[in-house]
Amino acid sequence: MKQTPKQMTSPTPGAPVPLPNPTRAPMPANPPMPMASPQPMPNQHMPRQTMSPQPMPQMQPAPPMPQQQMMPQANMHGQPHMHTQPQMHAQPMASAVVQPLEELNREGGDKALPQISIHAFCDRQETAGVINESSRDWRMKRTNMKIYMGGLSSAIEFYHKENTPSLILVESGMRGTELFSQLEELASVCDAGTKVVIIGAANDIRLYRQLMDKGVSDYIVPPFHPISLIRSMGELYADPDKPFIGRVAAFFGAKGGVGSSTLAHNIAWSLSERIQQETALVDLDCSWGTTGLDFAYDASQGLEEALAEPDRLDETLLDRIMIRHTPKLSILPTAGSLNQKAVMTPEAYEAVVNGVRSISPLTILDMPHYWCDWTTNVLINCDDVVITATPDLANLRNTKNLVDFLRAQRPNDAEPILILNKTGMTKGSEISVKDFASAVGLEPALVLGFEPEIYFEASNDGKMLTEVKSAAQLVNGIDYIAQRLKTGNFNSGPSGGVAKGGSLLGKLSKSKADGAGKKEGKSLFSFKKKGA
């Protein structure tokens, strides 16, 4: 049974003193921690095994972790004036060892841990630093983490006088009789339902099995990344009946009218029909959603019904209100009506997103251009964020703010995917791709030219871009982003005559494109270049 730990504002004499609780927001890019320099190391988290542990409180270790999927950094080189190289600009992690992000990608998505209390007893400052960094992650937003120094002996002394939390992390370099003797003593002071994870020093499968037999929930060997630790803890609380969590990609426009919804719909179509990936498309804009227009159907219910009853949102209800548009594409539409006010409760939207991702391997969220509690919550909690922008000053400012916000709130996640749309619309005065990327600190993954005829034909006739003959190059770029969302990596540039760097300039000639945004005195960045 889960016990609520007592308040420890006035610890008993001789008890370990907790380290200060970290602040999750706002977060500095490089939080100061007294730890060793980061270096890439392989994850040594050992595979779980199903055993019958006792006498420790936790009786069933979690199921095996899904096989990890590699996500190398992108490396694309385009034409000189449109050099677009979507690299990972992840902020340096304040931890003892930082594994490359590509080694931490895996099949399926991540979900926040439940509302639990966690105590960590560390022997080394490096381990305390990694745990401290993990507590800043969005997946840990509901947990209450306290970090103590002193290791296993301090934990035993502490819990003689205090209730144990939901989960205890204990670091110990001991082995053999001394270790098991202290574990028995720790078990004697643990409340029922408490789970114990040992952070050890020896990568020893025999020791691991012995610990599992004694009832330890998991055994982890440093060095490890904060994400590895978070996932290890999350698996202890995963629903055994629904262990799989699908990935979620949220499409958000830096400004209204930039084409984010159109791209979200067409990328969902590409994933399902061209790549043959089972996909769900969720329109989260109750008032102005356009899924019905783009897919040519009338919807009288959908998202509104799901938001009205989030507590009873299960697979049966979702199956009834979602539209099976094709064998591999399901759509949760919106009526796009102004007859009722949109629901603004973050918990309702989180329930809808979690409900859909529990039945779909990949979910595309078409998000409205709101900035409120529920939209920020969805952006922070998804696996990928796709930002669509056009090359003007307002979009630059908004994109910069979005990128900075996401980097601060998602320090352990991949960079946002930036799509620069409608380039070449105002050739002499728009911000060049190079200047836009430099200002926001993120290279576009895809650059799309201004092609109003193609988009108007598709929108007015309720077609996908694949059905418009003149949109072949645009479709190549859309397939390129779709493949990235499916696999987690940019393997190669778009095909079919499109620039390898992801540039889709439409009907602009190379000479005209080279001159776009570079005329003397026309650049919106001229004031910066002159030092004004």
Phi, psi and omega per residue, in radians:
M1 nan 2.396 -3.109
K2 -1.292 2.270 3.139
Q3 -1.928 2.527 3.079
T4 -1.579 2.110 -3.108
P5 -1.187 2.652 3.133
K6 -1.279 2.749 3.070
Q7 -1.176 2.396 -3.077
M8 -2.065 0.790 3.133
T9 -1.220 -0.503 3.112
S10 -2.190 1.480 -3.079
P11 -1.133 2.685 3.132
T12 -1.223 2.646 3.137
P13 -1.013 2.371 -3.125
G14 1.499 -0.190 3.133
A15 -1.324 2.640 3.124
P16 -1.119 2.492 -3.129
V17 -1.671 2.231 -3.111
P18 -1.215 2.548 3.007
L19 -1.206 2.701 3.141
P20 -1.009 2.414 3.104
N21 -1.181 2.339 3.138
P22 -1.245 2.693 3.056
T23 -1.725 2.256 -3.054
R24 -1.412 -0.555 -3.104
A25 -2.627 2.332 -0.051
P26 -1.344 2.738 -3.088
M27 -2.045 2.340 3.043
P28 -1.229 2.685 -3.122
A29 -1.119 -0.621 -3.111
N30 -2.278 1.465 -3.126
P31 -1.115 2.290 -3.087
P32 -1.242 2.146 3.091
M33 -2.412 2.467 -3.120
P34 -1.417 1.373 -3.057
M35 -2.398 2.995 -3.112
A36 -1.292 2.896 -3.136
S37 -1.190 2.470 3.137
P38 -1.153 2.540 3.015
Q39 -2.662 2.442 -3.105
P40 -1.137 2.269 3.109
M41 -2.466 2.612 3.111
P42 -1.219 2.650 3.100
N43 -1.268 2.188 -3.114
Q44 -1.902 0.424 3.068
H45 -1.216 2.116 -2.982
M46 -1.404 2.618 -3.137
P47 -1.150 2.557 3.123
R48 -1.394 2.737 3.048
Q49 -2.327 2.542 -3.115
T50 -1.529 2.010 -3.126
M51 -2.406 3.132 3.125
S52 -1.955 1.445 -3.029
P53 -1.346 2.578 2.969
Q54 -2.941 2.677 0.235
P55 -1.755 0.187 -3.121
M56 -1.098 2.755 -2.999
P57 -1.057 -0.722 -3.079
Q58 -1.372 2.191 -3.010
M59 -1.693 -0.448 -3.071
Q60 -2.257 1.987 3.041
P61 -1.168 2.771 -3.083
A62 -1.262 2.815 3.123
P63 -1.205 2.909 -3.090
P64 -1.082 2.588 3.112
M65 -1.294 2.437 3.107
P66 -1.056 2.669 -3.119
Q67 -1.085 2.351 -3.100
Q68 -1.295 2.617 -3.134
Q69 -2.048 2.316 -3.069
M70 -1.274 2.485 3.092
M71 -2.351 1.434 -3.124
P72 -1.182 2.753 3.076
Q73 -1.143 2.556 3.125
A74 -1.197 2.607 3.088
N75 -2.567 1.498 -3.069
M76 -2.091 2.418 3.134
H77 -2.219 2.026 -3.087
G78 -1.826 -2.794 3.134
Q79 -1.169 2.749 -3.022
P80 -0.971 -0.703 -3.056
H81 -1.454 -0.226 -3.119
M82 -2.158 0.682 -3.099
H83 -1.121 1.944 -3.127
T84 -2.158 2.019 -3.096
Q85 -2.260 1.656 -3.070
P86 -1.296 1.578 -3.130
Q87 -1.703 2.863 3.046
M88 -1.462 1.952 3.111
H89 -1.740 0.737 -3.068
A90 -1.083 2.462 3.109
Q91 -1.238 2.533 3.103
P92 -1.016 2.389 -3.093
M93 -1.538 2.452 3.088
A94 -1.551 1.288 -3.130
S95 -2.515 2.907 -3.102
A96 -1.124 -0.737 -3.121
V97 -2.434 2.331 3.122
V98 -2.032 2.027 3.071
Q99 -1.357 2.579 3.054
P100 -1.006 2.465 -3.068
L101 -1.035 -0.575 -3.104
E102 -1.118 -0.461 3.140
E103 -1.346 -0.220 -3.078
L104 -1.764 -0.103 3.103
N105 -1.256 2.625 -3.109
R106 -2.653 2.897 3.055
E107 -1.211 2.386 -3.104
G108 1.554 2.984 -3.070
G109 -1.907 -3.057 -3.138
D110 -2.043 2.624 3.114
K111 -2.347 2.653 -3.123
A112 -1.103 2.547 3.078
L113 -1.193 2.742 3.114
P114 -1.222 3.094 -3.126
Q115 -1.366 1.636 -3.102
I116 -2.303 2.819 3.042
S117 -1.787 2.432 -3.098
I118 -2.295 2.291 3.010
H119 -2.017 2.371 3.102
A120 -2.119 2.260 3.096
F121 -2.008 1.937 -2.986
C122 -1.947 2.572 3.015
D123 -1.581 -0.547 -3.019
R124 -2.095 2.571 3.093
Q125 -1.132 -0.569 3.136
E126 -1.072 -0.766 3.119
T127 -1.144 -0.730 3.100
A128 -1.051 -0.628 3.129
G129 -1.151 -0.744 3.117
V130 -1.126 -0.749 3.131
I131 -1.147 -0.694 3.087
N132 -1.063 -0.741 3.118
E133 -1.135 -0.673 3.136
S134 -1.136 -0.563 -3.118
S135 -1.215 -0.266 3.114
R136 -1.477 -0.177 -3.053
D137 -1.311 2.630 -3.127
W138 -1.105 -0.440 3.137
R139 -1.200 -0.290 -3.103
M140 -1.836 0.268 -2.998
K141 -1.110 -0.463 -3.109
R142 -1.622 -0.166 -3.063
T143 -1.501 2.770 3.054
N144 -2.037 1.788 -3.038
M145 -1.770 2.315 3.006
K146 -2.222 2.323 -3.075
I147 -2.025 2.245 3.140
Y148 -2.158 2.721 3.009
M149 -1.795 2.643 3.087
G150 2.288 -0.296 3.048
G151 1.255 -2.698 -2.977
L152 -1.134 -0.741 -3.110
S153 -1.116 -0.662 3.103
S154 -1.164 -0.658 3.124
A155 -1.095 -0.763 -3.138
I156 -1.077 -0.808 -3.135
E157 -1.104 -0.704 -3.087
F158 -1.127 -0.762 -3.029
Y159 -1.444 -0.033 2.951
H160 -1.171 -0.406 -3.066
K161 -2.098 -0.138 -3.081
E162 -2.231 2.669 3.021
N163 -1.213 2.587 3.119
T164 -1.471 2.636 3.135
P165 -1.442 -2.987 3.105
S166 -1.176 -0.639 -3.061
L167 -2.460 2.363 3.079
I168 -2.072 2.206 2.978
L169 -1.803 2.166 -3.097
V170 -2.227 2.206 3.073
E171 -1.697 2.290 3.124
S172 -2.671 2.319 3.082
G173 -1.647 0.086 -3.112
M174 -1.310 2.766 3.042
R175 -2.498 2.906 3.035
G176 1.308 -2.624 -2.991
T177 -1.057 -0.711 -3.094
E178 -1.093 -0.744 3.136
L179 -1.103 -0.840 -3.077
F180 -1.214 -0.534 3.079
S181 -1.137 -0.766 3.130
Q182 -1.217 -0.589 3.092
L183 -1.134 -0.666 3.080
E184 -1.084 -0.700 3.134
E185 -1.188 -0.682 3.082
L186 -1.105 -0.701 3.126
A187 -1.076 -0.567 -3.095
S188 -1.247 -0.320 -3.131
V189 -1.921 0.075 3.140
C190 -1.513 2.454 3.043
D191 -1.322 2.779 3.123
A192 -1.092 2.384 3.105
G193 1.628 -0.151 3.118
T194 -1.272 2.359 3.088
K195 -1.793 2.516 -3.108
V196 -2.181 2.240 3.065
V197 -2.052 2.230 3.137
I198 -1.709 2.281 2.992
I199 -1.808 1.869 -3.020
G200 -1.891 -3.048 -3.093
A201 -1.967 -0.284 -3.032
A202 -1.910 2.205 3.070
N203 -1.475 1.336 -2.963
D204 -2.192 1.977 -3.104
I205 -1.165 -0.556 3.122
R206 -1.151 -0.774 3.090
L207 -1.087 -0.723 3.120
Y208 -0.997 -0.811 -3.120
R209 -1.160 -0.656 3.103
Q210 -1.112 -0.710 3.124
L211 -1.157 -0.685 3.094
M212 -1.097 -0.681 3.115
D213 -1.110 -0.527 -3.128
K214 -1.447 -0.096 3.090
G215 1.811 0.053 3.081
V216 -1.155 2.411 -3.077
S217 -1.296 -0.623 3.138
D218 -2.821 2.781 3.113
Y219 -2.305 2.134 -3.068
I220 -2.127 2.431 3.136
V221 -1.978 2.164 3.044
P222 -1.137 2.741 0.053
P223 -1.469 2.595 3.101
F224 -2.522 2.698 3.130
H225 -1.487 2.642 3.079
P226 -0.919 -0.649 3.141
I227 -1.110 -0.690 3.112
S228 -1.060 -0.753 3.125
L229 -1.138 -0.771 -3.131
I230 -1.073 -0.782 -3.131
R231 -1.146 -0.630 3.092
S232 -1.080 -0.749 3.115
M233 -1.211 -0.696 -3.125
G234 -1.085 -0.635 -3.126
E235 -1.153 -0.443 3.107
L236 -1.190 -0.387 -3.094
Y237 -2.033 0.260 3.121
A238 -1.266 2.582 3.093
D239 -1.256 2.014 -3.098
P240 -1.112 -0.404 3.117
D241 -1.419 -0.386 3.132
K242 -2.369 1.221 -3.053
P243 -1.279 -0.422 -3.042
F244 -1.529 2.409 3.068
I245 -2.188 2.088 -3.127
G246 -1.262 2.798 3.108
R247 -1.392 2.647 -3.125
V248 -2.276 2.298 3.056
A249 -2.105 2.159 -3.121
A250 -1.786 2.239 3.098
F251 -1.758 2.144 -3.072
F252 -2.338 2.241 3.119
G253 -1.477 2.370 3.105
A254 -1.154 -0.345 3.134
K255 -2.758 2.733 3.109
G256 -1.108 2.490 3.066
G257 1.440 0.240 -3.109
V258 -1.527 -0.127 3.110
G259 1.715 0.290 -3.109
S260 -1.096 -0.772 -3.124
S261 -1.135 -0.754 3.131
T262 -1.033 -0.770 3.135
L263 -1.182 -0.694 3.119
A264 -1.057 -0.784 -3.115
H265 -1.153 -0.762 -3.106
N266 -1.261 -0.566 3.072
I267 -1.235 -0.652 3.044
A268 -1.083 -0.706 3.100
W269 -1.131 -0.758 3.128
S270 -1.079 -0.750 3.129
L271 -1.044 -0.768 -3.030
S272 -1.416 -0.695 -3.000
E273 -1.747 -0.529 -3.100
R274 -1.741 -0.604 3.119
I275 -1.723 -0.245 3.117
Q276 1.109 0.724 3.062
Q277 -1.777 2.197 3.061
E278 -1.016 2.115 -2.979
T279 -2.383 2.550 3.004
A280 -2.073 2.382 3.080
L281 -1.992 2.160 -3.106
V282 -2.047 2.096 3.070
D283 -1.579 1.956 -3.068
L284 -1.699 0.203 3.132
D285 -1.796 1.635 -3.063
C286 -1.073 -0.658 -3.016
S287 -1.546 -0.648 -2.984
W288 -2.206 0.325 -3.097
G289 -1.049 2.535 -3.052
T290 -2.072 0.219 3.122
T291 -1.062 -0.680 3.129
G292 -1.076 -0.643 3.129
L293 -1.269 -0.782 -3.068
D294 -1.254 -0.493 -3.133
F295 -1.865 0.135 2.979
A296 1.019 1.035 3.000
Y297 -2.634 2.816 3.082
D298 -1.754 2.278 3.130
A299 -2.116 2.141 3.104
S300 -1.733 -0.185 3.129
Q301 -2.690 3.066 -3.120
G302 2.607 -1.839 -3.122
L303 -1.029 -0.715 -3.110
E304 -1.025 -0.731 3.131
E305 -1.192 -0.674 3.130
A306 -1.156 -0.707 -3.132
L307 -1.233 -0.482 -3.104
A308 -1.233 -0.497 -3.098
E309 -2.338 1.079 -3.086
P310 -1.141 -0.436 -3.103
D311 -1.203 -0.494 -3.130
R312 -1.903 0.385 -3.134
L313 -1.361 1.814 3.119
D314 -2.212 -3.068 -3.088
E315 -1.075 -0.617 -3.134
T316 -1.153 -0.807 3.142
L317 -1.158 -0.744 3.121
L318 -1.085 -0.685 3.127
D319 -1.112 -0.528 -3.129
R320 -1.372 -0.673 -3.042
I321 -1.625 -0.287 3.099
M322 -1.481 2.586 -3.137
I323 -1.730 2.195 3.048
R324 -1.483 1.590 -3.038
H325 -1.236 -0.741 3.035
T326 -2.424 3.002 3.130
P327 -0.976 -0.447 -3.088
K328 -2.060 0.095 3.132
L329 -2.245 2.054 3.048
S330 -1.930 2.499 -3.073
I331 -2.209 2.262 2.951
L332 -1.748 1.749 -3.001
P333 -1.514 3.116 2.989
T334 -2.286 2.625 -3.102
A335 -1.265 -0.330 -3.112
G336 1.064 0.715 -3.052
S337 -1.920 2.626 3.073
L338 -1.776 0.213 -3.083
N339 -1.323 -0.306 3.110
Q340 -2.449 2.609 -3.132
K341 -1.267 2.515 3.138
A342 -1.193 2.462 3.050
V343 -1.201 2.355 -3.100
M344 -2.089 0.294 -3.095
T345 -1.454 2.083 -3.131
P346 -0.989 -0.662 -3.108
E347 -1.106 -0.609 -3.141
A348 -1.171 -0.766 3.132
Y349 -1.193 -0.656 3.104
E350 -1.111 -0.679 3.104
A351 -1.126 -0.685 3.129
V352 -1.140 -0.842 -3.122
V353 -1.095 -0.786 3.127
N354 -1.141 -0.611 3.101
G355 -1.129 -0.757 -3.125
V356 -1.219 -0.748 -3.091
R357 -1.207 -0.308 3.096
S358 -1.330 -0.263 -3.139
I359 -2.080 -0.050 -3.123
S360 -2.258 2.302 3.130
P361 -1.116 -0.527 -3.127
L362 -2.499 2.211 -3.104
T363 -2.113 2.296 3.064
I364 -1.824 2.172 3.124
L365 -1.817 2.080 3.041
D366 -1.620 1.797 -2.986
M367 -1.704 2.507 3.070
P368 -1.320 2.865 3.136
H369 -1.519 1.121 3.010
Y370 -1.911 2.685 2.973
W371 -2.221 1.667 -3.076
C372 -2.566 -3.062 -3.044
D373 -1.059 -0.765 -3.042
W374 -1.279 -0.620 -3.137
T375 -1.218 -0.737 3.119
T376 -1.148 -0.640 3.105
N377 -1.094 -0.749 3.127
V378 -1.149 -0.767 -3.133
L379 -1.077 -0.721 -3.115
I380 -1.198 -0.625 -2.979
N381 -1.589 -0.006 -3.114
C382 -1.607 2.995 -3.084
D383 -1.479 -0.626 3.116
D384 -2.362 2.507 3.038
V385 -2.093 2.221 3.107
V386 -1.944 2.032 3.124
I387 -1.778 2.214 3.060
T388 -1.878 2.320 -3.120
A389 -2.496 2.785 3.000
T390 -1.976 2.750 -2.975
P391 -1.447 1.112 3.004
D392 -2.229 3.059 -2.988
L393 -1.176 -0.705 3.135
A394 -1.101 -0.756 3.100
N395 -1.120 -0.658 3.129
L396 -1.092 -0.835 3.132
R397 -1.048 -0.811 -3.097
N398 -1.157 -0.695 3.128
T399 -1.131 -0.741 3.098
K400 -1.029 -0.790 3.121
N401 -1.093 -0.737 3.137
L402 -1.108 -0.819 -3.109
V403 -1.094 -0.766 3.121
D404 -1.114 -0.726 3.128
F405 -1.083 -0.823 -3.094
L406 -1.183 -0.639 3.101
R407 -1.129 -0.651 3.141
A408 -1.262 -0.718 -3.072
Q409 -1.487 -0.314 -3.107
R410 -2.238 1.055 -3.026
P411 -1.158 -0.354 -3.095
N412 -1.818 0.180 -3.070
D413 -1.946 2.917 3.119
A414 -1.124 2.707 3.080
E415 -1.085 2.692 3.002
P416 -1.070 2.673 3.059
I417 -1.663 2.090 -3.087
L418 -1.784 2.192 3.013
I419 -1.965 2.114 3.091
L420 -1.700 1.977 -2.986
N421 -1.894 2.761 3.038
K422 1.051 0.643 3.072
T423 -1.289 2.590 -3.137
G424 1.517 0.067 -3.118
M425 -1.237 -0.723 3.050
T426 -2.207 1.513 -2.898
K427 -1.005 -0.694 -3.013
G428 -1.463 -0.334 -3.000
S429 -2.121 -0.187 -3.121
E430 -1.268 2.780 3.127
I431 -1.297 2.302 -3.140
S432 -1.178 2.735 3.141
V433 -1.043 -0.710 -3.124
K434 -1.095 -0.798 -3.138
D435 -1.189 -0.657 3.128
F436 -1.089 -0.828 -3.127
A437 -1.110 -0.705 -3.134
S438 -1.121 -0.693 -3.088
A439 -1.245 -0.691 -3.098
V440 -1.522 -0.226 3.139
G441 1.292 0.480 -3.135
L442 -2.654 2.186 3.121
E443 -1.340 2.419 3.087
P444 -1.116 2.424 3.031
A445 -1.364 -0.462 -3.109
L446 -2.632 2.379 3.094
V447 -2.060 2.098 -3.074
L448 -1.949 2.349 3.119
G449 -1.358 2.940 -3.132
F450 -1.427 1.910 -3.083
E451 -2.266 1.208 -3.028
P452 -1.105 -0.619 -3.104
E453 -1.081 -0.726 -3.122
I454 -1.125 -0.832 -3.093
Y455 -1.185 -0.676 3.123
F456 -1.141 -0.695 3.117
E457 -1.100 -0.784 -3.132
A458 -1.140 -0.776 -3.080
S459 -1.194 -0.789 -3.075
N460 -1.226 -0.493 -3.124
D461 -1.728 0.060 -3.120
G462 1.115 0.724 -3.102
K463 -1.933 2.768 2.890
M464 -1.504 2.766 -3.113
L465 -1.096 -0.436 3.103
T466 -1.125 -0.352 -3.135
E467 -1.586 -0.054 3.106
V468 -1.748 2.088 -3.000
K469 -1.066 -0.639 -3.061
S470 -1.437 0.086 -3.062
A471 -1.784 0.359 -3.047
A472 -1.015 -0.763 -3.125
Q473 -1.189 -0.699 3.084
L474 -1.043 -0.713 -3.131
V475 -1.111 -0.642 3.092
N476 -1.056 -0.736 3.108
G477 -1.155 -0.690 3.115
I478 -1.126 -0.742 3.078
D479 -1.050 -0.635 -3.127
Y480 -1.081 -0.816 3.107
I481 -1.211 -0.668 3.118
A482 -1.044 -0.741 3.125
Q483 -1.119 -0.650 3.095
R484 -1.099 -0.735 -3.135
L485 -1.188 -0.524 -3.139
K486 -1.359 -0.768 -2.999
T487 -1.740 -0.362 -3.100
G488 1.501 0.143 3.126
N489 -2.573 2.737 3.032
F490 -1.688 1.648 -3.086
N491 -1.299 -0.735 -3.099
S492 -2.717 2.931 3.138
G493 -1.294 2.926 3.081
P494 -1.031 2.571 -3.110
S495 -1.744 -3.045 3.042
G496 1.313 0.692 3.069
G497 1.470 0.069 3.127
V498 -1.530 2.522 -3.140
A499 -0.978 2.436 -3.065
K500 -1.080 -0.454 -3.128
G501 -1.354 0.126 3.126
G502 1.516 0.308 -3.103
S503 -1.569 2.235 3.074
L504 -2.226 1.564 -3.027
L505 -1.586 0.148 3.099
G506 1.116 -2.273 -3.031
K507 -1.632 0.105 3.099
L508 -1.194 2.363 3.034
S509 -1.296 2.847 -3.104
K510 -1.092 -0.701 -3.113
S511 -1.137 -0.696 3.112
K512 -1.200 -0.701 -3.120
A513 -1.131 -0.687 3.130
D514 -1.064 -0.547 -3.102
G515 -1.516 -0.177 -3.079
A516 -1.114 2.172 3.066
G517 1.326 0.178 -3.067
K518 -2.092 0.154 3.131
K519 -1.227 2.527 -3.093
E520 -1.040 2.237 3.085
G521 1.387 -0.038 -3.101
K522 -1.727 -0.332 -3.082
S523 -1.215 2.377 3.083
L524 -1.235 -0.140 3.104
F525 -1.706 0.076 -3.065
S526 -1.055 -0.584 -3.136
F527 -1.151 -0.563 3.107
K528 -1.283 -0.711 -3.091
K529 -1.160 -0.516 -3.131
K530 -1.539 -0.062 3.112
G531 1.378 0.263 -3.128
A532 -1.353 nan nan
